[in-house]
Amino acid sequence: MSVTLSDTPVLETDRLILRAPQAGDMEPGMAFLMDDRARFMGGPQSRFQAWRTMGHLTGHWVMRGYGLFIYCDKASGTPLGAVGPFFPEGWVEPEFGWSAWTSATEGKGLVAEAAAAARRWAYDTQGWTTAVSYIDRDNARSIALAKRLGAVLDDQAAYPDLPGWEGTLVFRHPGPEDLA
Amino acid sequence: MTHPVLIPTLETDRLVLRAPAATDLDAYAAFCQSDRSAGVGGPFTLDDSFHKLSAIIGQWSLRGFGRWMVADKQSNEPLGIVGPFYPITWPEPEIAWTVFAAAEGRGIAHEAALAARAYVYDTLGWDTVISCTTPGNDRSVALARRMGAQRDGSFHHADYGELLIWRHPSPEALA
């Protein structure tokens, strides 16, 4: 029996395919969430929490009509991480999020390539006019990526009032007209 | 708007078991934020409720089965969450049930759980299924017994602690 999300978009870039989460993303996604690599996003999570989070990423598409894409190597189909529009309950405003599930994905511009495509999609199809990225101040790689995407620090923007979020940096992305 | 259109809908005398939706968040969050959720690890915040409800939906896609929103057949009012549930840290799949305050004492969980059990046996082809209860959750234990389930040990869960296992009668025993 197959139960799938329907009508979710598939995006293509030079090197990547971006699509909604699927069952095969479960194990690699959980491995990331349970690893120290997830320390800047509330991890490492327990196996149970990671399992639920992967379901959450999928169900977010149903709750909101959009969600994080899984970006995959175009040639092999291997899922590499999650990027895109994300707005769970508790967020102050819509976000563009990103993760690279293993270190092998870093340093090649892949996350930037994926994040830019997902941002373009949100602006073009969801009517978003602005969005932020919430980033731990110690997450130098993520800060560098936000800047590379043209986002700038927004000292006036609030961040979610959640445990452990004190001092979170808010980067605001260029709007659709700035990217045109 | 995206819908997992392939989530099946079941009907009973009084109920519809249907895909959970964003419009169910208020009712689900009210349950999660109340003491009624103590038996399943609560109370939870609104943020947690969103996370959990979307995870319930997402499991249909990731597992191929999952839990339904149980709603009143006439009004579509959400009454609870019932269905096959198989967290990766569970020893085997279970039929899980949760009912909101409005459904208490009306046999709603029983009616929905019977439909869910029939579904996993008849449609998914399972030959056995359990339900798990937390120690002290007397109402849930009473429902397990009412469905003919019998104690079959327990397991320790890293997040939930000890969970009692109740094994349901097999499809043959119910035939």
Interface residues (C-beta under 8 A of the other chain):
Chain A: M1 S2 V3 T4 L5 S6 D7 T8 A20 P21 Q22 A23 M26 M30 S46 R47 F48 Q49 W51 R52 T53 M54 G55 H56 L57 T58 G59 H60 W61 V62 M63 R64 G65 Y66 P88 E89 G90 P160 L162
Chain B: M1 T2 H3 P4 V5 L6 I7 A19 A21 A22 L25 T45 L46 D47 S49 F50 H51 K52 L53 S54 A55 I56 I57 G58 Q59 W60 S61 L62 R63 G64 F65 G66 P87 I88 T89 T123 L124 H157 A158 D159
